[in-house]
Each structure stands twice: as C-alpha cells, then as structure tokens.
Amino acid sequence: MQGKVVVITGASRGIGAAAAREFSKAGAKLALLARSAGEIEALAAELGGDVLAIARDVGDFAQVEAAFAAVVAQFGALDVLVNNAGVVEPIARLAEADAAAFAACLQINVNGVFHGMRAALPQMRAQGAGTIINVSSGAAVNPLEGWGAYCSSKAAALMLTRVGHLEEAAHGIRVLGMSPGTVATEMQVKIRASGINPVSQLDPNVHIAPEWPAKTLVWMCSAAADGWLGRDVSLREDVVQRAVGLIK
C-alpha cells in the first residue's frame, strides 16, 4: 500500500477510523470522508502525513464527486475506495417503521455506495487499475426482525458489488465486499438498546474489535483476496481470519 491513494467513507469512527489507521501504517495516502468534520480532522491530525479530511454527505452525489476530484487533484490518483459509511436506523418492524427514516437509510447505505463507485470508476478506468471494497453485512443475505431497512440496503449493496465486478473486471478494477460480523462499535450500542431480534441480545464480549475488519480491508487490496472478487469476504470464516493473520 506504500504510496497508494485510499478514500474511506464513514471514516470518523468505528471500522472507518480503524481502517484509516491501518492503511496509514501501511504507507497509504488517505482521504477521510464523513459528515463529522471535527472528528475526521482530529483523526487526520493524529495520523499526520498525506491525509485529507473532507466533510461530505455520501448521500449527495455532487458532494462525493467534488470530494473525489479534490483527492485526484491533491494526490494524482485514486487507487482504493472503501465504501464504509452506513447506518442501521430505523430499527423497527415494517408495520411501524418511519417512511422518511427508511428512505434515509437507503440513501446512505445504497445510494452512498453507488455514489462512491460512480465517482471513483472513471479515474480508475483511466488508470487501468483500482480496488473498490463495499462494507457489507450478514444482513445482506439473512432477514432480521426490525432490520427491514438495513437488510434491504445491504442486499442492494451486495448486488452493486456483484454488478461492479461484472462490469469492471475487464478494466482492471477489483470490486469486492467485506462482511465483518458483529463489531464493537457505536452501531452495536444502538442495536443492543433496541432490544429487537437476537443480535441485540448478544453478549458485548462476542463482538470483534474494529481492528480486525480494518486489517482485513488492507489485506483485501492484495491479490491474496482475488478469489473473493465480486462477492463478500466474511470475517466469520476461519479461512479468512487465518489468511489475514488474525488467528493461527
């Protein structure tokens, strides 16, 4: 990753912030995108070196496109996009879910992923190379009570990964997803507070640290992950954990 240009959305906390630290340690140049300007600016200051902090809403394509143009203007390339920004709300059964909150979830979790891909692909095509990783979830393929918005949005994001691979592999662009399992982040606090479905009942000690998916994201940028192109890498699988070096 030395000298590679990496854009991470949702970089202000959780998996996104942990990924920023891992890619920085690997020598990458970073662009951190999130709505929380103060948090990504503080993270950029912590990391030092070639790091841009760009406050943007991934649900707005014009903002995303402008951010990516700024990245290319600053660094001259765009090698990796980690589409990490996502929300779990609304946690509500379909009969009671707020329609506006449902739409807002899809705007971030689906349109936000598309916006990142759409903004990155022309530059990656011009380079003849690039990697796009969409952060997915087991919810993409498993229905869960109260998670109608989240499950639907992650299923759509998985299909964007599959279509992206189908369309872009011939252009030298790698598109794949990562399903991290349950991670000790702020999202899990909200899930536990909801009391809906078995995930909310999990002992907090079973959640993995954000550093695990962060290290996996760096590994996924290598040819070692080519067997997963067009689909999700699942951190629930021992074979993945061993390949990344998380377990022996």
Summary of the structure (lengths in Angstrom):
residues: 248
radius of gyration: 16.9
end to end distance: 23.6
largest distance: 49.8
contacts: 868
relative contact order: 0.14
helix: 54%
strand: 16%
